[in-house]
Amino acid sequence: TALLLQSFGDGKNLLRVNSLFMRGYLKWSKLQVSNMLAASGAAVVIGGFFSDESITQLGIRGHTSFSNFCQFVSSIIWALTPSSSPWSHIFPQLSLLTSIGAQRKRDGIESIIT
């Protein structure tokens, strides 16, 4: 159950919804959406580099709490994205930067289970 809840907000699970949001609400071109999705993939890789250190420094519970907080803030920024330029480009990038801390939020839960 805990892994399911941790996985619910993962970017890879919200990929299609986010793509529709960018194309429909933000009126982004296919190229802009593709660039954002590529940047999201890079954020997952970057987040992976920080997860081991985060677990070491914060502990399993601290890492999970920090990751959930980053996911919460990232989701709020994403939800507040206005449809007008230039803010329609700035908010998603801020959301993406904030989400780096949440990219490997399941690592803490998985380390408890194994």
C-alpha positions as CSV (number, residue, x, y, z in Angstrom):
1,T,0.0,0.0,0.0
2,A,2.8,2.4,0.9
3,L,4.6,1.8,-2.4
4,L,1.3,2.4,-4.3
5,L,0.8,5.7,-2.6
6,Q,4.5,6.7,-3.2
7,S,4.2,5.8,-6.9
8,F,0.9,7.7,-7.5
9,G,2.5,11.1,-8.0
10,D,5.6,9.9,-9.9
11,G,6.2,11.9,-13.1
12,K,6.4,8.8,-15.2
13,N,2.9,7.9,-14.1
14,L,1.5,11.3,-14.8
15,L,3.3,11.6,-18.2
16,R,0.2,11.4,-20.4
17,V,-1.9,13.8,-18.2
18,N,0.9,16.3,-18.1
19,S,1.4,16.1,-21.9
20,L,-2.3,16.8,-22.4
21,F,-2.1,19.7,-19.9
22,M,0.9,21.2,-21.8
23,R,-0.7,20.8,-25.2
24,G,-4.3,21.7,-24.3
25,Y,-4.1,24.3,-21.5
26,L,-0.7,25.8,-22.0
27,K,-0.9,25.6,-25.9
28,W,2.6,24.4,-26.2
29,S,3.9,23.0,-29.5
30,K,5.0,19.4,-29.8
31,L,8.6,20.5,-29.7
32,Q,8.1,22.3,-26.4
33,V,6.3,19.3,-24.9
34,S,9.1,17.0,-26.1
35,N,11.7,19.3,-24.6
36,M,9.9,19.3,-21.2
37,L,9.5,15.5,-21.2
38,A,13.3,15.2,-22.0
39,A,14.0,17.5,-19.1
40,S,11.8,15.4,-16.9
41,G,13.8,12.3,-17.8
42,A,17.0,14.2,-16.9
43,A,15.4,15.2,-13.6
44,V,14.9,11.5,-12.8
45,V,18.5,10.8,-13.5
46,I,19.7,13.7,-11.4
47,G,17.3,12.8,-8.6
48,G,18.8,9.3,-8.5
49,F,22.3,10.8,-7.8
50,F,20.9,12.6,-4.7
51,S,18.8,9.8,-3.3
52,D,21.6,7.7,-1.7
53,E,23.1,10.8,-0.1
54,S,19.6,11.9,1.1
55,I,18.9,8.6,2.7
56,T,22.4,8.7,4.4
57,Q,22.0,12.2,5.7
58,L,18.3,12.3,6.5
59,G,17.5,8.6,7.3
60,I,14.8,6.6,5.6
61,R,11.9,8.5,7.2
62,G,13.6,11.9,6.6
63,H,14.3,11.0,3.0
64,T,10.7,10.0,2.4
65,S,9.3,13.1,4.2
66,F,11.6,15.4,2.2
67,S,10.7,13.7,-1.1
68,N,7.0,13.9,-0.3
69,F,7.4,17.6,0.5
70,C,9.2,18.2,-2.8
71,Q,6.5,16.4,-4.6
72,F,3.8,18.5,-2.9
73,V,5.5,21.8,-3.7
74,S,6.2,20.7,-7.3
75,S,2.5,19.7,-7.7
76,I,1.3,23.0,-6.3
77,I,3.6,25.0,-8.6
78,W,2.4,22.9,-11.6
79,A,-1.3,23.4,-10.7
80,L,-0.8,27.2,-10.4
81,T,0.7,27.5,-13.9
82,P,-1.1,30.2,-15.8
83,S,-1.9,29.8,-19.4
84,S,-0.3,33.1,-20.4
85,S,3.3,33.6,-21.5
86,P,6.0,33.9,-20.2
87,W,4.7,32.4,-17.0
88,S,3.4,29.3,-18.8
89,H,7.1,28.4,-19.3
90,I,8.5,29.5,-16.0
91,F,6.2,27.7,-13.7
92,P,6.7,24.2,-15.2
93,Q,10.4,24.7,-15.1
94,L,10.3,25.7,-11.4
95,S,8.0,22.7,-10.8
96,L,10.6,20.5,-12.5
97,L,13.5,21.8,-10.5
98,T,11.5,21.3,-7.3
99,S,10.6,17.8,-8.3
100,I,14.2,16.7,-8.4
101,G,14.1,16.0,-4.7
102,A,11.0,13.8,-5.2
103,Q,12.3,11.7,-8.1
104,R,13.4,8.7,-6.0
105,K,10.9,9.0,-3.2
106,R,10.2,5.3,-3.2
107,D,13.8,4.4,-2.3
108,G,13.2,5.0,1.4
109,I,10.1,2.7,1.4
110,E,11.8,0.1,-0.7
111,S,14.8,0.0,1.7
112,I,12.4,-0.7,4.6
113,I,10.8,-3.5,2.8
114,T,14.0,-5.3,1.6
